[in-house]
Amino acid sequence: MQREATPRGLVGRSLVAVLLFALAVVPGWTLGRLAAAWTGNGLLDWVVTGACGGLAVRVLAPWGSYRARDGWLGVIPLYGWYLICVLCWRVALLPYRDWEPRPDELWQARWLTGDRLGLWRTDPVSRSERASRAKAGTRPAAGHRPR
């Protein structure tokens, strides 16, 4: 008997989000400060910090219903940190979602009912199931259909 996970409460989700934010941002701050101290160029600190923020957004984006190419938005100072906050908040609730899926995610999304009303869930699809769905869509019709 498989046990369904329950969504995290506000405190648990907040702690996970803060931990994810720290793991995503602090290395960039550290590397940026080291690069600025080593070269003496203060602008390099912002460049390295922004690049690390962009990388963090690129990694977290698919898990938070953003496109991976939105990682370029993570490079923008201050906006990148905001985007990392949003993504960390979303990822902290997984496997449940309290935001609507993108149109290209709707095929695998389920709207939950009962105690979990208001949440979505998208379960990962195995390669064999994905392949069988792709074949089903391209299979020719069985027999001739009159018009």
N, C-alpha and C positions, 0 to 999 in steps of 0.2 A: 504494500500500500504506500503510494507516494504522497508525501505531505506537501501541500501548497504553502508557499511562503506568504506571510502577511506583509503588507506595506509597512515601512518604517514610520515611526512616529516623528513628530517635529524635532525633538531633541536628537534622536538618532540620525535623522536625515541631515540635520545641521552639522553634527559632528563629522559625519562622512564628507559632507560638502567642504567643510573647513580643511579637513585633512587632504582632500583632493586638490583644493586651491593651493595649499602650502606646497604640495608635491609638484604642482604645475608652475608656480611662480618663483618660489625661493631659489631654486637652482639658477634661474635666469638672472635674478638680482645678484646672486653671489658671483656668477661668471662675469656679469657686466661690471661689477665693482672691481673685480680682479683685473679685468682687461683695461679699465680706466686707470687703475693704479699702476699697472705695468707700462702702459704707453703714455700716460699723462694727458690723454684726450678724453674729456668728459662726455663728448658726444658719442664716443664708442660705447659708453655705458648704456645709453638709450638704444643704440643699434643692437647690441647683444641681448639686452633685456627684451626688446621687441621681437627679435628673431626667436628667442626661446618661448615667448608668448604665442607667436604664430605656430610654432611646433606643437605647443600644448593644445591649441585650438584644433589643429589638424588631427591630432590623436583623439581628442574627445568628441569632435564634431559628429562622426557617424553614430555614436552612442546617444547623442542628445538631439537627434533629428535635424542636424545641420549637414550641409554638404561638406565634404573634405576640402573643397576649394575655398571654403570660408576661412581657412587658415590664414589666407592673405589678410583678412580683416583683423586677425589677432596681432598683426605686426604694428598696427596703428597704436601709438601710445595712449594709455588710459582707456580707450575703447576696447583694446585687446583684453585688458584686465576685467572690464565689465562682461565681455563675452565669455571669458573663462569662468567668471562667477555664475553666469546663467547655465553654462554647460555643466559645471560641477554640481549645481543645485539639481539639474535634471538627472545626471548620472547617479546621484546619491539615492534616487528612488527606484532605480532599476531593480527587477525586471518590469515593474509597473511604471506607467507614464501618466502624468496629470496634464499633459499637453496633447493637442491633436497631432496625429502623424502627418507627415508630408504626403502629397498625392501619390508619390511613387512608393510609399510605404503602406498604403491602404490595403493592398492585397494580402498582407500578412498580419494586419492589426485586428484585434478583437476588442469590442467595447464590453467592459465587465459590468455585471449586474449584482444585485444582492448587497452584501456588506461592502463590496468594492465599487459601488456605483460612482461614476465620475472618473474612473481610471481606465486606461487602455493597457493592453498587453500585446507585445509582438514577440512571439517565440521564434527562435532561430529555425530556419528551414534547412533540412539536410540536403546535401547535393543530389541524392537520388530522387527526393521528392521534388526538388526544383527542376530536375531534368524531366521527370514524368509530367509535370505541369507544362513545361515548354513543349513536349511532344504532343500533349493533348491539344494544344492550341494550333499546332501545325498539321495535324493529321487530316488527310483528305476525307471528304464525306463518303459514307458507305452507300454506294449506289447512285443512280441518276435521279435527280429531282426535277420533275416537270415544273415549268414556270407557269 
